[in-house]
Amino acid sequence: MPTINLFKYLSSNFLTFDELIKISSSSQELIEDLIDKKKMPKASYTLHLNSQCHSFFGENHTQESILFFAKGYTYWLGLLQNKTFDAKQYFKQEYIHELSELEKIFGAIEMEKYSVSLNAHLEQEWEHFLAGIYGLCTRSGLPREIARKEYAIDKIKKLTDDGKQLVLNTGDKQELSRAIKLLDEVSALFAHHEIDKSSREKYINVMRKQYGLAG
């Protein structure tokens, strides 16, 4: 049953390699080449299946691996069709633009990574993006959503001292509710076996319960 539930989650929220190829009108060879060249993210999940079938005709054993990619990667592959497209630069530009928009709404977060270390932060985010990590923990896996997720978590950490500040004033509580809502909108649901360790559990579920906020 756990394997069936995991497969349902992955099938509902991600694209298999075959689906990604079909929807993007691409090929396996091209996508693998783009991944090798660090222009395209890797799959976020690899599901290894070992099955054993019994029937009138005897037993049959099969083994296969299924790759699952974020649904937003069809859009990313579309961008990569332009031969002059600079994937890394585009990622950084989109991320920075989204940070600027968030700061207009929520205000700046006084953290070193958003000021003197911004480029180093973006380099690290780019590597996580390529590794498929953000395809797993955001809904689209795309740069603006990644920026929103990381910003929201940092805002939540700042407002609550990472959950150590037990009592908040009314203004901070309202700001916290808005930041959690933002994170909820962009965060993946996560597979059942991942939830307890996920950012969704720590910064959405636990925070709402701890500070008495509505879901």
Helices and strands as residue ranges (DSSP letters): H 2-13, E 14-16, H 17-24, H 28-36, E 45-55, E 58-70, H 73-80, H 87-106, G 112-114, H 118-130, H 133-137, H 143-160, H 170-186, G 192-197, H 199-200, I 201-205, H 206-210
